[in-house]
Every structure is written in C-alpha cells, then in structure tokens.
Amino acid sequence: MKLSDLHTWPICLNCLQMIVDGDDSGMSEKDAIDCRNGLASVAEDFVLVATDNEPSFSRDMCFCCSALAGDRVDVLLVPTREDQLG
C-alpha cells in the first residue's frame, strides 16, 4: 500500500476523541450517538488513524457525525481489505 492510496476525512474534535480513546464523557447523548454511528459506518471497511495536524476551523460538516461548522482535524482512512485500494 502506498501513502497516495490513502484518503483523509476532516472530522470534529468529538469524533477524534472517540477514535483516540473511546471517551464520550464530555459529549451530549445525541453527539455521542452520532459519533458512534459514524464510526461504526466505516469500521468494517476502514481503520481511522489520527494524524498529528492542528485543528482548524471549517464551515463544512464533520464527515463522521455530520456536526456543523467547527474545528476539524484530518484522519487517514486505511482500507482493511486489499481490494479497496485504488
């Protein structure tokens, strides 16, 4: 697999927190459910890997939970199956 085969997703800090340590203690129940559902929707096909980039503001929604504008960080989507590589 080449690095150029990987895609990134801009996600909110709540979803990043769920990826990194599974912690939803600072979220509302709705936000926690949205994050869990978003992560579950890609879990079968991809592993999400947090990058070390700094958060930046975006007007776009989170690719994971659909949260509206806010700080975003990029995560790498690493395919779990070879047939998913481009």
ChimeraX attribute file (.defattr): number of C-alpha atoms within 10 A of each C-alpha:
attribute: neighborCount
match mode: 1-to-1
recipient: residues
	/A:1	10
	/A:2	7
	/A:3	8
	/A:4	7
	/A:5	12
	/A:6	13
	/A:7	12
	/A:8	16
	/A:9	16
	/A:10	20
	/A:11	26
	/A:12	27
	/A:13	15
	/A:14	23
	/A:15	26
	/A:16	23
	/A:17	16
	/A:18	16
	/A:19	18
	/A:20	11
	/A:21	8
	/A:22	12
	/A:23	14
	/A:24	17
	/A:25	10
	/A:26	10
	/A:27	12
	/A:28	10
	/A:29	11
	/A:30	9
	/A:31	17
	/A:32	19
	/A:33	14
	/A:34	18
	/A:35	28
	/A:36	18
	/A:37	14
	/A:38	17
	/A:39	20
	/A:40	13
	/A:41	12
	/A:42	14
	/A:43	14
	/A:44	11
	/A:45	14
	/A:46	17
	/A:47	16
	/A:48	20
	/A:49	15
	/A:50	18
	/A:51	12
	/A:52	9
	/A:53	10
	/A:54	9
	/A:55	15
	/A:56	12
	/A:57	11
	/A:58	16
	/A:59	10
	/A:60	15
	/A:61	17
	/A:62	24
	/A:63	19
	/A:64	22
	/A:65	20
	/A:66	15
	/A:67	17
	/A:68	13
	/A:69	13
	/A:70	16
	/A:71	19
	/A:72	25
	/A:73	22
	/A:74	22
	/A:75	20
	/A:76	17
	/A:77	19
	/A:78	19
	/A:79	20
	/A:80	13
	/A:81	10
	/A:82	8
	/A:83	7
	/A:84	11
	/A:85	12
	/A:86	9
